[in-house]
Amino acid sequence: MNNRECKRNLSLYRFYAAFNEPLFWGPIIIISLQKLAFMPLPDIYYMESVVLCISVLLDIPSGALADIIGRKRTIIIGRIFLFGSAFFFAIMSNPLEAWIGNILWSIGFSMQSGADTALLYDTLKECGRESEYKRKEGQAIGSRMLLIAFCSIATGLLADIDLRLPLYIGLPFVLVPLVVSFFWKEPIRIERYSVQKQFNVLKRAGVFILNSVEVQWMLGFAALMTTTSKVWFFTYNPYFELVGIGIFQYGIIFFLLNIVAWFSSHYAYKMENCAGERKVIIGMILCVGAPILMMGFVPIWPFAYLVLVQNVVRGFMRPFVGGYINRHLGADVRATVLSVQSSVSNLAAILGLAGFGFFIAHFSLLNSLIILGLASLSAGMLSYKFYKKRIA
């Protein structure tokens, strides 16, 4: 791959990453499932736990497929599934169509999620610039967060006219990454997938995790933060509606929370250097648990803006977890352990979503939020106690 082809691949990747998530859905996705697909909130939680389970099961096979047939082809297949998902979400008028859309999304996201980052790394490596990977990936994520933030305002305006309008308008933008994918040049891959090699790497990673208290702690802590955040996210729309916030304000809130997440991600390194690891951990526990409790005990519209606090953790989480794990393990199992961390967090989220669906079905939204907040803070305090005793 010559220098010109390398630059083109990198430019296309940043453009692809910016449109990689639906731009007009975030602020209204839950209320759309409730009002357009006629799904009660507990059923939404059960559905999300099932489709997340599908993603976990497909993660490794989809990665193997990308190694066998190529990253570019795998991404294209994944993006076709994602467009099919977007189409079903746009036209959904019953729970079945919502289920189909969500399952297609799960398959498509699993197909492309590992292949796209691998293509970026392979491109940089072939061009002798692999040291730039973190910077390029960070720039791509930042671009996406800012684009989603500004599109969230448009979503609020459009949904205020017709709830289905943002879903229709978002369809062409889902096609952008698919079109971009056709113009990538597939980097040369020296090593291809082998079952034996994958097994050996997983075995070494498993032994390392069993012998590392630091990594074990981070797997649990990341799972706690991720699960609480995912469960909390699906209460945003119902809580906004409960406290009397209009749909137009949904867009404003989501604009602000994406700006907060971008800022937190962009300055994560400086924040940790200033505060120190111990204070950062305490802060993350409080940022996730305390606002949930406050929203549950005092249901007033200003407290809806407490979701901004959680997005400090959303932006900070990936750099913090990656940096922590990279400091405590060797390069030969680093990527595998990070994949294990993601899988553990997803498995915990499956249980959390299903469990919270049960609480929502039997208790009010506010009582369920109080239970979630108390559980999160209690587990967070136990996690910090273990960290202080065995690691710090």
N, C-alpha and C positions, 0 to 999 in steps of 0.2 A: 504494500500500500504506500503510494507516494505521499508527499506532504500535502498536496492539493486534495487528494481523496480523504486524508485524515481530517483536514480542516472541515471538509464538507460533512463528513460523518458526525463530527462534534457539533457543528451548527445544527444539523438535522436532529441530533439527539436532544439538544436544549429545546428546540421547537416542539419535538415530540413530547418531552417530559412536561412542558407547560400545559399541554392539552390532555394529559394522560388521565385526568379525573374529570368527571362531569362538572362543567363550570356553573350550571344554573340549578343544580339539584339540592345541594347541601341544606340551604335554609328551609326547604319545604318537603324533603323526602318522606319524613314520618307522617306529616299531616296529609300528604298525598296518598300514602298507603291507607290511611284511615278513611279519608273522605272519597277517594276515587276508586280504591279497590275494596272498600268496606271491610277493612281488617281491624279488629279490636287490638289494643296495644299488647296484651299478653301474647296473641298469636304472632305479632310482629317479632317479639323477642324469641319465640320458639323458632320461627322461620330463620332468623339471623343466626341462631345457634346451629341449625342444620346446615345452612350454606357455608358457614365458617368451617364446619367439620369437613365438608367437601373440599374446601380449599386446602386444609391440612393434609388430607389424603392425597391430593393431586400435586402437592409441592415438589416432592422428590421425583415422581414419574415425569412431570412436565420439564423439570430440569434435565433429566436424562434424554428426553425427546429433543430438547434444544441442542444437546451435545451430539445427537445422532443425525438429525436432519438440518441442523443449522439454526442459529439464533434468529436470523431474519425471517425464515419461514415460520418458525414457532410464534414469533411476535405477530405476524400477519394473520395466522390462524386465530390467535387469541383476540386480536382486534376485531375480527369478524364476529366472534362470539359476543364481544362487548357491544358492538353495534346492534346485534339482535336483542341483547338485553335492554339497551336504551329504547329500542322500538317498542318492546312489550311494556316497559314502564310508561311510555308516552300514551299508549292506547289502553292501558289496564282499566278494567271496569268490574273486576271480580278478583277474589283471592288467588284463583288458579293462575291468572295471567301475571299477578305479582310474584308468585312462586316461580313461574317459568323465567321471568325476567331476572330474578335474583339468582337462580341456579345457573343461568347462562352467564351472568356477571361473574359468579364464583369460578366457573370453568375458564372463562376468558382471562380473568385477572391472574389466575394460577399459571396459565400458559405463558403470559408475557412478563410477569413480575420479575422472575429471575433472569430470563433471557435478555431483557433490555439492559440491565445493569452489567451483565456479562459481555454484551456487545460493546458497551462503552469501554469497559476495562480492556477487552481484546483489542479494540481500536487504539487505545492509548499505548498498550504494550507493544503493538506492532510498529508504532511510530516512535518508540523509545521515550514515551512520556507518561508511563504508568504512575509516577509519583504525583501526577496532577489529578488522580482519580477523585480524591475527597473534595477537592476544590470544584471540579467540574460537576460532580453529583450535587454538591451543596448549592451551586449556582442554579442548577436545573430545578431543584426542589424550591428554592427561593422564588424563582420565576413563576412556578405553579401556584404557590401560596398567594402571591401578589395578584395574579390574574383572577384566581377564584375570589379573592377579597373584593375586587372591583365588580366582578360579575354578580356577586351576592346582592349588591344594591339594585342592579337591574332585575334580579329574581324577585325581590320584594315588590318592585313596581309592577312587574308583569303578573305575578300571582295575585296581586290585589285586584287586577282586572279579571283574570280567569286562572284558576289554580293549575289547569293543564297547560297553559300557554308556555311557561318556562321549559316544560318537558319537551314540547314540540320544537321550540327554538333551539334547544340544546342538541338536537339530533345531528345537524350538520357538523357541529364542533366535535362530536364523537368520531366522525369520519377523518378528521385531520390527522391524528396519529397513524391511522391505517394508510392513508395516502403517502405520508412521510416515509413509512416503513419500506415502501417499494423502491425508494431512491437510495437506501443504504447500500454500502458495499460491505459484503460479508468478510470480516477479517479472517486470515488464515489461522486455523487452530491446529497446533501440533499434537496436543493430547486430546483424545476423545474419551467418551464415557466407557467405563467398564465396571461391571457389577463387583468384581473382586476388588478393584481399586476403591470403589465407593465404600465397600464393606470394611476395608482396612482403615480408611480414614475415619469412618464412624466409630470403629473399635478404639482407635487411638484417642479420639475426642472423648468417648465415653469414659475411658480410663482416666484421662486428664480431669474431667469434671468430678468423678468420684473422689479424686485425690486433692481437689482444690476447694477449700471452704469458701474462698473469695468468689469463685465463679458460681458455686451453688447458691450463695446468698444473692448474687445479682440475678440469677435465673428466677428466684422467688420474688425479688423486689420488682423486677421488670414485669413479671406476670401480674402482680398486684396492681401496679400503676396502670397497665394496659387494660386489664379487665374492668377496673373501676371506671376508667375513662370511656370505654366502649359502652358499658351499661348506662352511664350517665348521659352519653350523647343522645340515646334514643328517648330520653325524657325531655329533651329541649323543647320540641314542638308542643307536646301536651302541657308542659309547664307554662310556656308562653301563652297558650290559649286559656289556661286556668286563671292566670293573673290579669287577663284582659289586654294583652299586647296584640296589636293589629298585624296582619301579615306583612305589611310594608316594613314594619320595624324588624321583622325576622331578617330581612336583607341587611339592615344596618348592623344588627348584632353580629351576623356572620361576617360582614366586612371587617368589623373591629376584631373579632376573634382570630381571623386569619392574619391580620396585621400583627396582632400580639404573638401568634405562633411564629410568624416569619422573624420578628425582632428577637424572640427568645432563641430560635435556632441559629440566627446569624451571630448573636453575641454570647452563645453558650460557653465558649471557651473562656472568654473574659470574665463572665459571671462566676464560673467555677474557680478561676484563679483568684478572684477577689474574695469570695466567701469561704472557699475551702470545701472539701468533699462532704464533711460531716454536716455543715450548715445547709448545703445544697440538698442533702437527703431529707433532713427535717423539713425544709421548705417545700419540697415536692410532696411529702406526705400531707402537710397542712393545706397546700394548694388544691389537692384533690379531695380530701375528706371534709374539711371545714365548710367550704361553700355549699356542699350537698346538704349538710345538716342545717345550715342557715336557711336555705331555700325550702327545706321540708318544714321547719318550725315557723317560718314567717313568710307566707305566700303573698308577697307584694311585688308589683312590677319592677321596682328598682333592683330587686334581688335577682331578677332574671339575668342581669348583666354580670352576675358572679361567674357565669360560664366563661368569661374572659380569663379568669384566674386559672381555670383548668388548662387553658390553651398555652399558658406559660410552660406547663409540663409537657404538653403536646409538642411544642417546638424544641424543648430542651432534651426530651427523652432520648432520641436517636443519637445525638452527639455524645451524651453522657454515658449511655449504655455501651456504645461502641468504644469510646475512649477507655472506660473502666475495664472491659473485657480484654482489649488490646494490651493493656498494661499488665495483665495477670496471666497471659498465656503465650505460647510460642506460635510462630508464624505458620508452622505446618498444619495446625488444626484451627487456626483463627477463624477462617470463613465457616468451617463446619460448626464450631461452637456458637457463632453468631446465628447460624441457621437453626441450631437446637434451641437457642434462646427465643427466636421468633416462634418456633413450633410450640414450645412450652407456654408462651404467652397466649397463643391462639387456643391451645387446649384449655387453659384456665378461663379464657373468655367464653368458650363454648359453655362451660359449666355455669359461669356467672350470668350469661344471658338467659339460659334456661331457668336458673334459679330465680332470677329477678322476674322473669315472666310468671312464675308461680306466685310470687309475692304480689305483683300487680293484679293478678286475677283474684286474689283473696283479700287484699288490703287496698286502701286508697293510694293514689299517686304520692301524696305527701307523706303518709306513713311509710311507704316503700322507700322514699328518698331518705327518711330518717334512719331506717334500717341499713340502707346502703352506706350512709355517711358514718354511722357508728361502727359498722363492720370494717370499713376502709381504715378509719383512724385506729381501731384496735389492732388490726393486722399490721398496720404501719408502725405502731409503737413496738409491737413484738419484733418486727423486722429490724427496727433501729436498735433495739436492745441487744439482739444477736450480733448486729454489725459492731456495736460499741464494745462488746465483750470479746468477740473472736477475731475481729478484723482491724478496727481502728487502732 
